Amino acid sequence: MATTTTSPSQSLILLDALKAKRVEATRYVVKGADHGDLAFLGDLEAGEKWATRKVMGTITGFLDGKIRG
């Protein structure tokens, strides 16, 4: 069984690690988004808040900018 909650402190740890490597980053907490998109485990509602264009655009934009430079 998958967990549906992750402490927001985990994202703070990631943010601190990125900043320690001089990676400019911003931390966002998406209210009501639980652990993320668990649709692959059969929970079709779990990913609804993550699957918005705003949230996914923010995530993919960050990764694209850091990977491609």
CHARMM internal coordinates of N, CA and C (Angstrom, degrees):
IC EDIT
DIST 1 N 1 CA 1.4518
DIST 1 CA 1 C 1.5291
ANGL 1 N 1 CA 1 C 108.46
DIST 1 C 2 N 1.3081
ANGL 1 CA 1 C 2 N 116.26
DIHE 1 N 1 CA 1 C 2 N 135.41
DIST 2 N 2 CA 1.4643
ANGL 1 C 2 N 2 CA 121.66
DIHE 1 CA 1 C 2 N 2 CA -178.29
DIST 2 CA 2 C 1.5146
ANGL 2 N 2 CA 2 C 110.94
DIHE 1 C 2 N 2 CA 2 C -85.54
DIST 2 C 3 N 1.3023
ANGL 2 CA 2 C 3 N 115.71
DIHE 2 N 2 CA 2 C 3 N 148.96
DIST 3 N 3 CA 1.4466
ANGL 2 C 3 N 3 CA 120.38
DIHE 2 CA 2 C 3 N 3 CA 174.53
DIST 3 CA 3 C 1.5153
ANGL 3 N 3 CA 3 C 109.35
DIHE 2 C 3 N 3 CA 3 C -76.45
DIST 3 C 4 N 1.3132
ANGL 3 CA 3 C 4 N 117.57
DIHE 3 N 3 CA 3 C 4 N 146.87
DIST 4 N 4 CA 1.4609
ANGL 3 C 4 N 4 CA 119.96
DIHE 3 CA 3 C 4 N 4 CA 178.87
DIST 4 CA 4 C 1.5188
ANGL 4 N 4 CA 4 C 111.40
DIHE 3 C 4 N 4 CA 4 C -110.00
DIST 4 C 5 N 1.3258
ANGL 4 CA 4 C 5 N 116.53
DIHE 4 N 4 CA 4 C 5 N 2.09
DIST 5 N 5 CA 1.4589
ANGL 4 C 5 N 5 CA 118.41
DIHE 4 CA 4 C 5 N 5 CA 178.32
DIST 5 CA 5 C 1.5121
ANGL 5 N 5 CA 5 C 110.42
DIHE 4 C 5 N 5 CA 5 C -132.90
DIST 5 C 6 N 1.2831
ANGL 5 CA 5 C 6 N 114.96
DIHE 5 N 5 CA 5 C 6 N 141.46
DIST 6 N 6 CA 1.4553
ANGL 5 C 6 N 6 CA 121.94
DIHE 5 CA 5 C 6 N 6 CA 174.11
DIST 6 CA 6 C 1.5096
ANGL 6 N 6 CA 6 C 106.49
DIHE 5 C 6 N 6 CA 6 C -132.57
DIST 6 C 7 N 1.2861
ANGL 6 CA 6 C 7 N 117.29
DIHE 6 N 6 CA 6 C 7 N 132.79
DIST 7 N 7 CA 1.4429
ANGL 6 C 7 N 7 CA 120.94
DIHE 6 CA 6 C 7 N 7 CA -179.82
DIST 7 CA 7 C 1.5282
ANGL 7 N 7 CA 7 C 110.06
DIHE 6 C 7 N 7 CA 7 C -60.07
DIST 7 C 8 N 1.3282
ANGL 7 CA 7 C 8 N 117.92
DIHE 7 N 7 CA 7 C 8 N 131.19
DIST 8 N 8 CA 1.4645
ANGL 7 C 8 N 8 CA 119.52
DIHE 7 CA 7 C 8 N 8 CA 175.22
DIST 8 CA 8 C 1.5280
ANGL 8 N 8 CA 8 C 112.56
DIHE 7 C 8 N 8 CA 8 C -58.12
DIST 8 C 9 N 1.3168
ANGL 8 CA 8 C 9 N 117.53
DIHE 8 N 8 CA 8 C 9 N -16.80
DIST 9 N 9 CA 1.4652
ANGL 8 C 9 N 9 CA 119.70
DIHE 8 CA 8 C 9 N 9 CA 178.25
DIST 9 CA 9 C 1.5286
ANGL 9 N 9 CA 9 C 111.27
DIHE 8 C 9 N 9 CA 9 C -64.96
DIST 9 C 10 N 1.3364
ANGL 9 CA 9 C 10 N 117.59
DIHE 9 N 9 CA 9 C 10 N -23.91
DIST 10 N 10 CA 1.4646
ANGL 9 C 10 N 10 CA 120.25
DIHE 9 CA 9 C 10 N 10 CA 177.71
DIST 10 CA 10 C 1.5297
ANGL 10 N 10 CA 10 C 110.69
DIHE 9 C 10 N 10 CA 10 C -65.03
DIST 10 C 11 N 1.3314
ANGL 10 CA 10 C 11 N 116.63
DIHE 10 N 10 CA 10 C 11 N -37.60
DIST 11 N 11 CA 1.4642
ANGL 10 C 11 N 11 CA 118.93
DIHE 10 CA 10 C 11 N 11 CA 177.95
DIST 11 CA 11 C 1.5271
ANGL 11 N 11 CA 11 C 110.80
DIHE 10 C 11 N 11 CA 11 C -71.11
DIST 11 C 12 N 1.3155
ANGL 11 CA 11 C 12 N 116.74
DIHE 11 N 11 CA 11 C 12 N -28.54
DIST 12 N 12 CA 1.4625
ANGL 11 C 12 N 12 CA 120.43
DIHE 11 CA 11 C 12 N 12 CA 176.28
DIST 12 CA 12 C 1.5352
ANGL 12 N 12 CA 12 C 110.23
DIHE 11 C 12 N 12 CA 12 C -68.74
DIST 12 C 13 N 1.3136
ANGL 12 CA 12 C 13 N 116.87
DIHE 12 N 12 CA 12 C 13 N -38.47
DIST 13 N 13 CA 1.4680
ANGL 12 C 13 N 13 CA 120.86
DIHE 12 CA 12 C 13 N 13 CA 176.53
DIST 13 CA 13 C 1.5297
ANGL 13 N 13 CA 13 C 109.89
DIHE 12 C 13 N 13 CA 13 C -62.27
DIST 13 C 14 N 1.3364
ANGL 13 CA 13 C 14 N 116.77
DIHE 13 N 13 CA 13 C 14 N -43.33
DIST 14 N 14 CA 1.4623
ANGL 13 C 14 N 14 CA 120.53
DIHE 13 CA 13 C 14 N 14 CA 177.74
DIST 14 CA 14 C 1.5238
ANGL 14 N 14 CA 14 C 110.73
DIHE 13 C 14 N 14 CA 14 C -63.52
DIST 14 C 15 N 1.3169
ANGL 14 CA 14 C 15 N 117.75
DIHE 14 N 14 CA 14 C 15 N -44.25
DIST 15 N 15 CA 1.4657
ANGL 14 C 15 N 15 CA 121.49
DIHE 14 CA 14 C 15 N 15 CA 178.89
DIST 15 CA 15 C 1.5289
ANGL 15 N 15 CA 15 C 110.48
DIHE 14 C 15 N 15 CA 15 C -59.39
DIST 15 C 16 N 1.3101
ANGL 15 CA 15 C 16 N 117.17
DIHE 15 N 15 CA 15 C 16 N -46.51
DIST 16 N 16 CA 1.4678
ANGL 15 C 16 N 16 CA 120.80
DIHE 15 CA 15 C 16 N 16 CA 179.19
DIST 16 CA 16 C 1.5275
ANGL 16 N 16 CA 16 C 111.46
DIHE 15 C 16 N 16 CA 16 C -60.79
DIST 16 C 17 N 1.3425
ANGL 16 CA 16 C 17 N 116.97
DIHE 16 N 16 CA 16 C 17 N -39.52
DIST 17 N 17 CA 1.4673
ANGL 16 C 17 N 17 CA 120.75
DIHE 16 CA 16 C 17 N 17 CA 179.21
DIST 17 CA 17 C 1.5264
ANGL 17 N 17 CA 17 C 110.91
DIHE 16 C 17 N 17 CA 17 C -66.46
DIST 17 C 18 N 1.3244
ANGL 17 CA 17 C 18 N 117.08
DIHE 17 N 17 CA 17 C 18 N -40.45
DIST 18 N 18 CA 1.4614
ANGL 17 C 18 N 18 CA 120.32
DIHE 17 CA 17 C 18 N 18 CA 177.67
DIST 18 CA 18 C 1.5214
ANGL 18 N 18 CA 18 C 111.05
DIHE 17 C 18 N 18 CA 18 C -64.14
DIST 18 C 19 N 1.3218
ANGL 18 CA 18 C 19 N 116.10
DIHE 18 N 18 CA 18 C 19 N -45.15
DIST 19 N 19 CA 1.4660
ANGL 18 C 19 N 19 CA 120.07
DIHE 18 CA 18 C 19 N 19 CA -179.52
DIST 19 CA 19 C 1.5252
ANGL 19 N 19 CA 19 C 111.35
DIHE 18 C 19 N 19 CA 19 C -65.44
DIST 19 C 20 N 1.3350
ANGL 19 CA 19 C 20 N 117.31
DIHE 19 N 19 CA 19 C 20 N -32.91
DIST 20 N 20 CA 1.4663
ANGL 19 C 20 N 20 CA 120.63
DIHE 19 CA 19 C 20 N 20 CA 177.68
DIST 20 CA 20 C 1.5300
ANGL 20 N 20 CA 20 C 110.66
DIHE 19 C 20 N 20 CA 20 C -63.77
DIST 20 C 21 N 1.3326
ANGL 20 CA 20 C 21 N 116.10
DIHE 20 N 20 CA 20 C 21 N -26.91
DIST 21 N 21 CA 1.4651
ANGL 20 C 21 N 21 CA 121.63
DIHE 20 CA 20 C 21 N 21 CA 177.34
DIST 21 CA 21 C 1.5325
ANGL 21 N 21 CA 21 C 111.19
DIHE 20 C 21 N 21 CA 21 C -95.18
DIST 21 C 22 N 1.3175
ANGL 21 CA 21 C 22 N 115.51
DIHE 21 N 21 CA 21 C 22 N 12.74
DIST 22 N 22 CA 1.4805
ANGL 21 C 22 N 22 CA 123.00
DIHE 21 CA 21 C 22 N 22 CA -179.89
DIST 22 CA 22 C 1.5262
ANGL 22 N 22 CA 22 C 113.20
DIHE 21 C 22 N 22 CA 22 C 61.24
DIST 22 C 23 N 1.3370
ANGL 22 CA 22 C 23 N 115.33
DIHE 22 N 22 CA 22 C 23 N 35.61
DIST 23 N 23 CA 1.4594
ANGL 22 C 23 N 23 CA 120.98
DIHE 22 CA 22 C 23 N 23 CA 174.40
DIST 23 CA 23 C 1.5230
ANGL 23 N 23 CA 23 C 107.03
DIHE 22 C 23 N 23 CA 23 C -96.79
DIST 23 C 24 N 1.3295
ANGL 23 CA 23 C 24 N 116.31
DIHE 23 N 23 CA 23 C 24 N 120.23
DIST 24 N 24 CA 1.4573
ANGL 23 C 24 N 24 CA 119.87
DIHE 23 CA 23 C 24 N 24 CA 178.59
DIST 24 CA 24 C 1.5240
ANGL 24 N 24 CA 24 C 108.73
DIHE 23 C 24 N 24 CA 24 C -71.48
DIST 24 C 25 N 1.3169
ANGL 24 CA 24 C 25 N 116.34
DIHE 24 N 24 CA 24 C 25 N 123.50
DIST 25 N 25 CA 1.4624
ANGL 24 C 25 N 25 CA 121.00
DIHE 24 CA 24 C 25 N 25 CA -176.34
DIST 25 CA 25 C 1.5183
ANGL 25 N 25 CA 25 C 109.76
DIHE 24 C 25 N 25 CA 25 C -148.47
DIST 25 C 26 N 1.3242
ANGL 25 CA 25 C 26 N 115.62
DIHE 25 N 25 CA 25 C 26 N 157.93
DIST 26 N 26 CA 1.4597
ANGL 25 C 26 N 26 CA 123.27
DIHE 25 CA 25 C 26 N 26 CA 177.08
DIST 26 CA 26 C 1.5166
ANGL 26 N 26 CA 26 C 108.12
DIHE 25 C 26 N 26 CA 26 C -127.40
DIST 26 C 27 N 1.3110
ANGL 26 CA 26 C 27 N 116.44
DIHE 26 N 26 CA 26 C 27 N 140.24
DIST 27 N 27 CA 1.4675
ANGL 26 C 27 N 27 CA 122.02
DIHE 26 CA 26 C 27 N 27 CA 179.60
DIST 27 CA 27 C 1.5162
ANGL 27 N 27 CA 27 C 109.03
DIHE 26 C 27 N 27 CA 27 C -99.31
DIST 27 C 28 N 1.3246
ANGL 27 CA 27 C 28 N 116.42
DIHE 27 N 27 CA 27 C 28 N 131.62
DIST 28 N 28 CA 1.4570
ANGL 27 C 28 N 28 CA 122.84
DIHE 27 CA 27 C 28 N 28 CA 176.07
DIST 28 CA 28 C 1.5200
ANGL 28 N 28 CA 28 C 108.54
DIHE 27 C 28 N 28 CA 28 C -124.09
DIST 28 C 29 N 1.3218
ANGL 28 CA 28 C 29 N 117.03
DIHE 28 N 28 CA 28 C 29 N 141.65
DIST 29 N 29 CA 1.4541
ANGL 28 C 29 N 29 CA 122.17
DIHE 28 CA 28 C 29 N 29 CA 172.80
DIST 29 CA 29 C 1.5258
ANGL 29 N 29 CA 29 C 106.21
DIHE 28 C 29 N 29 CA 29 C -116.01
DIST 29 C 30 N 1.3203
ANGL 29 CA 29 C 30 N 117.00
DIHE 29 N 29 CA 29 C 30 N 119.03
DIST 30 N 30 CA 1.4595
ANGL 29 C 30 N 30 CA 122.34
DIHE 29 CA 29 C 30 N 30 CA -178.10
DIST 30 CA 30 C 1.5244
ANGL 30 N 30 CA 30 C 107.91
DIHE 29 C 30 N 30 CA 30 C -92.81
DIST 30 C 31 N 1.3247
ANGL 30 CA 30 C 31 N 115.94
DIHE 30 N 30 CA 30 C 31 N 107.65
DIST 31 N 31 CA 1.4705
ANGL 30 C 31 N 31 CA 120.12
DIHE 30 CA 30 C 31 N 31 CA -177.68
DIST 31 CA 31 C 1.5165
ANGL 31 N 31 CA 31 C 111.21
DIHE 30 C 31 N 31 CA 31 C -61.56
DIST 31 C 32 N 1.3158
ANGL 31 CA 31 C 32 N 115.56
DIHE 31 N 31 CA 31 C 32 N 133.17
DIST 32 N 32 CA 1.4540
ANGL 31 C 32 N 32 CA 121.80
DIHE 31 CA 31 C 32 N 32 CA 176.60
DIST 32 CA 32 C 1.5152
ANGL 32 N 32 CA 32 C 114.39
DIHE 31 C 32 N 32 CA 32 C 77.18
DIST 32 C 33 N 1.3346
ANGL 32 CA 32 C 33 N 117.79
DIHE 32 N 32 CA 32 C 33 N 7.06
DIST 33 N 33 CA 1.4646
ANGL 32 C 33 N 33 CA 119.95
DIHE 32 CA 32 C 33 N 33 CA -176.72
DIST 33 CA 33 C 1.5218
ANGL 33 N 33 CA 33 C 112.51
DIHE 32 C 33 N 33 CA 33 C -86.37
DIST 33 C 34 N 1.2955
ANGL 33 CA 33 C 34 N 117.90
DIHE 33 N 33 CA 33 C 34 N -4.96
DIST 34 N 34 CA 1.4620
ANGL 33 C 34 N 34 CA 121.83
DIHE 33 CA 33 C 34 N 34 CA -179.34
DIST 34 CA 34 C 1.5266
ANGL 34 N 34 CA 34 C 110.86
DIHE 33 C 34 N 34 CA 34 C 52.52
DIST 34 C 35 N 1.3160
ANGL 34 CA 34 C 35 N 116.84
DIHE 34 N 34 CA 34 C 35 N -142.93
DIST 35 N 35 CA 1.4631
ANGL 34 C 35 N 35 CA 121.21
DIHE 34 CA 34 C 35 N 35 CA -173.50
DIST 35 CA 35 C 1.5254
ANGL 35 N 35 CA 35 C 112.64
DIHE 34 C 35 N 35 CA 35 C -79.29
DIST 35 C 36 N 1.2821
ANGL 35 CA 35 C 36 N 117.11
DIHE 35 N 35 CA 35 C 36 N -21.28
DIST 36 N 36 CA 1.4607
ANGL 35 C 36 N 36 CA 119.67
DIHE 35 CA 35 C 36 N 36 CA -177.60
DIST 36 CA 36 C 1.5035
ANGL 36 N 36 CA 36 C 110.48
DIHE 35 C 36 N 36 CA 36 C 138.32
DIST 36 C 37 N 1.3000
ANGL 36 CA 36 C 37 N 116.44
DIHE 36 N 36 CA 36 C 37 N -159.11
DIST 37 N 37 CA 1.4530
ANGL 36 C 37 N 37 CA 121.47
DIHE 36 CA 36 C 37 N 37 CA -175.94
DIST 37 CA 37 C 1.5210
ANGL 37 N 37 CA 37 C 110.02
DIHE 36 C 37 N 37 CA 37 C -83.27
DIST 37 C 38 N 1.3149
ANGL 37 CA 37 C 38 N 114.87
DIHE 37 N 37 CA 37 C 38 N 103.72
DIST 38 N 38 CA 1.4662
ANGL 37 C 38 N 38 CA 120.19
DIHE 37 CA 37 C 38 N 38 CA 179.99
DIST 38 CA 38 C 1.5245
ANGL 38 N 38 CA 38 C 111.18
DIHE 37 C 38 N 38 CA 38 C -104.51
DIST 38 C 39 N 1.3498
ANGL 38 CA 38 C 39 N 116.61
DIHE 38 N 38 CA 38 C 39 N 20.84
DIST 39 N 39 CA 1.4567
ANGL 38 C 39 N 39 CA 120.39
DIHE 38 CA 38 C 39 N 39 CA -179.34
DIST 39 CA 39 C 1.5298
ANGL 39 N 39 CA 39 C 111.22
DIHE 38 C 39 N 39 CA 39 C -57.78
DIST 39 C 40 N 1.3207
ANGL 39 CA 39 C 40 N 116.01
DIHE 39 N 39 CA 39 C 40 N -33.38
DIST 40 N 40 CA 1.4685
ANGL 39 C 40 N 40 CA 118.99
DIHE 39 CA 39 C 40 N 40 CA -179.83
DIST 40 CA 40 C 1.5155
ANGL 40 N 40 CA 40 C 112.26
DIHE 39 C 40 N 40 CA 40 C -65.86
DIST 40 C 41 N 1.3316
ANGL 40 CA 40 C 41 N 117.08
DIHE 40 N 40 CA 40 C 41 N -14.38
DIST 41 N 41 CA 1.4691
ANGL 40 C 41 N 41 CA 120.70
DIHE 40 CA 40 C 41 N 41 CA 176.36
DIST 41 CA 41 C 1.5254
ANGL 41 N 41 CA 41 C 111.13
DIHE 40 C 41 N 41 CA 41 C -101.30
DIST 41 C 42 N 1.3428
ANGL 41 CA 41 C 42 N 116.32
DIHE 41 N 41 CA 41 C 42 N 6.75
DIST 42 N 42 CA 1.4589
ANGL 41 C 42 N 42 CA 119.92
DIHE 41 CA 41 C 42 N 42 CA 177.65
DIST 42 CA 42 C 1.5125
ANGL 42 N 42 CA 42 C 114.77
DIHE 41 C 42 N 42 CA 42 C 100.09
DIST 42 C 43 N 1.3251
ANGL 42 CA 42 C 43 N 118.96
DIHE 42 N 42 CA 42 C 43 N -5.27
DIST 43 N 43 CA 1.4604
ANGL 42 C 43 N 43 CA 121.78
DIHE 42 CA 42 C 43 N 43 CA 179.19
DIST 43 CA 43 C 1.5289
ANGL 43 N 43 CA 43 C 108.24
DIHE 42 C 43 N 43 CA 43 C -93.45
DIST 43 C 44 N 1.3301
ANGL 43 CA 43 C 44 N 116.90
DIHE 43 N 43 CA 43 C 44 N 88.09
DIST 44 N 44 CA 1.4578
ANGL 43 C 44 N 44 CA 121.75
DIHE 43 CA 43 C 44 N 44 CA -173.29
DIST 44 CA 44 C 1.5230
ANGL 44 N 44 CA 44 C 113.38
DIHE 43 C 44 N 44 CA 44 C -69.25
DIST 44 C 45 N 1.3258
ANGL 44 CA 44 C 45 N 117.71
DIHE 44 N 44 CA 44 C 45 N -22.00
DIST 45 N 45 CA 1.4639
ANGL 44 C 45 N 45 CA 120.04
DIHE 44 CA 44 C 45 N 45 CA -179.83
DIST 45 CA 45 C 1.5260
ANGL 45 N 45 CA 45 C 112.84
DIHE 44 C 45 N 45 CA 45 C -85.84
DIST 45 C 46 N 1.3255
ANGL 45 CA 45 C 46 N 118.22
DIHE 45 N 45 CA 45 C 46 N -18.66
DIST 46 N 46 CA 1.4573
ANGL 45 C 46 N 46 CA 121.82
DIHE 45 CA 45 C 46 N 46 CA -174.27
DIST 46 CA 46 C 1.5124
ANGL 46 N 46 CA 46 C 112.85
DIHE 45 C 46 N 46 CA 46 C -63.65
DIST 46 C 47 N 1.3082
ANGL 46 CA 46 C 47 N 117.57
DIHE 46 N 46 CA 46 C 47 N -31.96
DIST 47 N 47 CA 1.4553
ANGL 46 C 47 N 47 CA 119.98
DIHE 46 CA 46 C 47 N 47 CA -176.07
DIST 47 CA 47 C 1.5052
ANGL 47 N 47 CA 47 C 115.28
DIHE 46 C 47 N 47 CA 47 C -93.00
DIST 47 C 48 N 1.3375
ANGL 47 CA 47 C 48 N 118.15
DIHE 47 N 47 CA 47 C 48 N -0.99
DIST 48 N 48 CA 1.4520
ANGL 47 C 48 N 48 CA 120.35
DIHE 47 CA 47 C 48 N 48 CA -174.66
DIST 48 CA 48 C 1.5233
ANGL 48 N 48 CA 48 C 113.86
DIHE 47 C 48 N 48 CA 48 C -56.38
DIST 48 C 49 N 1.3055
ANGL 48 CA 48 C 49 N 118.61
DIHE 48 N 48 CA 48 C 49 N -43.82
DIST 49 N 49 CA 1.4621
ANGL 48 C 49 N 49 CA 120.88
DIHE 48 CA 48 C 49 N 49 CA -178.70
DIST 49 CA 49 C 1.5176
ANGL 49 N 49 CA 49 C 112.18
DIHE 48 C 49 N 49 CA 49 C -73.88
DIST 49 C 50 N 1.3218
ANGL 49 CA 49 C 50 N 116.95
DIHE 49 N 49 CA 49 C 50 N -28.08
DIST 50 N 50 CA 1.4691
ANGL 49 C 50 N 50 CA 121.06
DIHE 49 CA 49 C 50 N 50 CA 177.84
DIST 50 CA 50 C 1.5147
ANGL 50 N 50 CA 50 C 111.11
DIHE 49 C 50 N 50 CA 50 C -77.60
DIST 50 C 51 N 1.3160
ANGL 50 CA 50 C 51 N 117.48
DIHE 50 N 50 CA 50 C 51 N -28.74
DIST 51 N 51 CA 1.4571
ANGL 50 C 51 N 51 CA 121.33
DIHE 50 CA 50 C 51 N 51 CA -171.62
DIST 51 CA 51 C 1.5329
ANGL 51 N 51 CA 51 C 113.70
DIHE 50 C 51 N 51 CA 51 C -84.15
DIST 51 C 52 N 1.3062
ANGL 51 CA 51 C 52 N 118.45
DIHE 51 N 51 CA 51 C 52 N 8.15
DIST 52 N 52 CA 1.4585
ANGL 51 C 52 N 52 CA 119.48
DIHE 51 CA 51 C 52 N 52 CA 178.77
DIST 52 CA 52 C 1.5247
ANGL 52 N 52 CA 52 C 109.69
DIHE 51 C 52 N 52 CA 52 C -72.52
DIST 52 C 53 N 1.3172
ANGL 52 CA 52 C 53 N 116.31
DIHE 52 N 52 CA 52 C 53 N 153.56
DIST 53 N 53 CA 1.4678
ANGL 52 C 53 N 53 CA 120.45
DIHE 52 CA 52 C 53 N 53 CA 178.81
DIST 53 CA 53 C 1.5217
ANGL 53 N 53 CA 53 C 110.95
DIHE 52 C 53 N 53 CA 53 C -60.85
DIST 53 C 54 N 1.3232
ANGL 53 CA 53 C 54 N 116.92
DIHE 53 N 53 CA 53 C 54 N -37.12
DIST 54 N 54 CA 1.4681
ANGL 53 C 54 N 54 CA 120.25
DIHE 53 CA 53 C 54 N 54 CA -178.28
DIST 54 CA 54 C 1.5293
ANGL 54 N 54 CA 54 C 110.93
DIHE 53 C 54 N 54 CA 54 C -63.75
DIST 54 C 55 N 1.3215
ANGL 54 CA 54 C 55 N 116.47
DIHE 54 N 54 CA 54 C 55 N -49.56
DIST 55 N 55 CA 1.4681
ANGL 54 C 55 N 55 CA 120.38
DIHE 54 CA 54 C 55 N 55 CA -177.62
DIST 55 CA 55 C 1.5303
ANGL 55 N 55 CA 55 C 110.65
DIHE 54 C 55 N 55 CA 55 C -67.57
DIST 55 C 56 N 1.3290
ANGL 55 CA 55 C 56 N 116.90
DIHE 55 N 55 CA 55 C 56 N -50.68
DIST 56 N 56 CA 1.4718
ANGL 55 C 56 N 56 CA 119.22
DIHE 55 CA 55 C 56 N 56 CA -178.52
DIST 56 CA 56 C 1.5287
ANGL 56 N 56 CA 56 C 111.32
DIHE 55 C 56 N 56 CA 56 C -65.69
DIST 56 C 57 N 1.3291
ANGL 56 CA 56 C 57 N 117.49
DIHE 56 N 56 CA 56 C 57 N -34.90
DIST 57 N 57 CA 1.4568
ANGL 56 C 57 N 57 CA 120.35
DIHE 56 CA 56 C 57 N 57 CA 176.94
DIST 57 CA 57 C 1.5142
ANGL 57 N 57 CA 57 C 112.25
DIHE 56 C 57 N 57 CA 57 C -63.99
DIST 57 C 58 N 1.3229
ANGL 57 CA 57 C 58 N 116.41
DIHE 57 N 57 CA 57 C 58 N -38.49
DIST 58 N 58 CA 1.4590
ANGL 57 C 58 N 58 CA 121.05
DIHE 57 CA 57 C 58 N 58 CA 178.03
DIST 58 CA 58 C 1.5291
ANGL 58 N 58 CA 58 C 110.54
DIHE 57 C 58 N 58 CA 58 C -65.16
DIST 58 C 59 N 1.3159
ANGL 58 CA 58 C 59 N 116.37
DIHE 58 N 58 CA 58 C 59 N -45.60
DIST 59 N 59 CA 1.4673
ANGL 58 C 59 N 59 CA 120.93
DIHE 58 CA 58 C 59 N 59 CA -178.73
DIST 59 CA 59 C 1.5243
ANGL 59 N 59 CA 59 C 110.90
DIHE 58 C 59 N 59 CA 59 C -66.36
DIST 59 C 60 N 1.3204
ANGL 59 CA 59 C 60 N 117.25
DIHE 59 N 59 CA 59 C 60 N -51.97
DIST 60 N 60 CA 1.4566
ANGL 59 C 60 N 60 CA 119.73
DIHE 59 CA 59 C 60 N 60 CA -176.86
DIST 60 CA 60 C 1.5272
ANGL 60 N 60 CA 60 C 111.82
DIHE 59 C 60 N 60 CA 60 C -68.69
DIST 60 C 61 N 1.3219
ANGL 60 CA 60 C 61 N 117.35
DIHE 60 N 60 CA 60 C 61 N -33.16
DIST 61 N 61 CA 1.4585
ANGL 60 C 61 N 61 CA 120.15
DIHE 60 CA 60 C 61 N 61 CA 176.34
DIST 61 CA 61 C 1.5135
ANGL 61 N 61 CA 61 C 111.94
DIHE 60 C 61 N 61 CA 61 C -63.10
DIST 61 C 62 N 1.3309
ANGL 61 CA 61 C 62 N 116.39
DIHE 61 N 61 CA 61 C 62 N -42.38
DIST 62 N 62 CA 1.4623
ANGL 61 C 62 N 62 CA 121.08
DIHE 61 CA 61 C 62 N 62 CA 177.00
DIST 62 CA 62 C 1.5183
ANGL 62 N 62 CA 62 C 111.04
DIHE 61 C 62 N 62 CA 62 C -61.91
DIST 62 C 63 N 1.3226
ANGL 62 CA 62 C 63 N 115.74
DIHE 62 N 62 CA 62 C 63 N -51.15
DIST 63 N 63 CA 1.4642
ANGL 62 C 63 N 63 CA 119.69
DIHE 62 CA 62 C 63 N 63 CA -177.37
DIST 63 CA 63 C 1.5248
ANGL 63 N 63 CA 63 C 111.35
DIHE 62 C 63 N 63 CA 63 C -64.40
DIST 63 C 64 N 1.3051
ANGL 63 CA 63 C 64 N 117.45
DIHE 63 N 63 CA 63 C 64 N -41.70
DIST 64 N 64 CA 1.4699
ANGL 63 C 64 N 64 CA 121.20
DIHE 63 CA 63 C 64 N 64 CA 178.37
DIST 64 CA 64 C 1.5209
ANGL 64 N 64 CA 64 C 110.76
DIHE 63 C 64 N 64 CA 64 C -60.89
DIST 64 C 65 N 1.3122
ANGL 64 CA 64 C 65 N 116.50
DIHE 64 N 64 CA 64 C 65 N -43.77
DIST 65 N 65 CA 1.4552
ANGL 64 C 65 N 65 CA 120.12
DIHE 64 CA 64 C 65 N 65 CA 179.87
DIST 65 CA 65 C 1.5175
ANGL 65 N 65 CA 65 C 113.53
DIHE 64 C 65 N 65 CA 65 C -65.68
DIST 65 C 66 N 1.3169
ANGL 65 CA 65 C 66 N 117.46
DIHE 65 N 65 CA 65 C 66 N -35.64
DIST 66 N 66 CA 1.4596
ANGL 65 C 66 N 66 CA 121.47
DIHE 65 CA 65 C 66 N 66 CA -179.04
DIST 66 CA 66 C 1.5226
ANGL 66 N 66 CA 66 C 111.93
DIHE 65 C 66 N 66 CA 66 C -80.37
DIST 66 C 67 N 1.3143
ANGL 66 CA 66 C 67 N 117.44
DIHE 66 N 66 CA 66 C 67 N -34.69
DIST 67 N 67 CA 1.4573
ANGL 66 C 67 N 67 CA 120.44
DIHE 66 CA 66 C 67 N 67 CA -178.42
DIST 67 CA 67 C 1.5283
ANGL 67 N 67 CA 67 C 110.76
DIHE 66 C 67 N 67 CA 67 C -78.86
DIST 67 C 68 N 1.3159
ANGL 67 CA 67 C 68 N 116.11
DIHE 67 N 67 CA 67 C 68 N -45.19
DIST 68 N 68 CA 1.4713
ANGL 67 C 68 N 68 CA 120.17
DIHE 67 CA 67 C 68 N 68 CA -177.47
DIST 68 CA 68 C 1.5140
ANGL 68 N 68 CA 68 C 112.46
DIHE 67 C 68 N 68 CA 68 C -85.56
DIST 68 C 69 N 1.3375
ANGL 68 CA 68 C 69 N 115.78
DIHE 68 N 68 CA 68 C 69 N -20.41
DIST 69 N 69 CA 1.4655
ANGL 68 C 69 N 69 CA 120.24
DIHE 68 CA 68 C 69 N 69 CA 179.02
DIST 69 CA 69 C 1.4358
ANGL 69 N 69 CA 69 C 111.63
DIHE 68 C 69 N 69 CA 69 C 80.39
END
COOR INIT
IC SEED 1 N 1 CA 1 C
IC BUILD
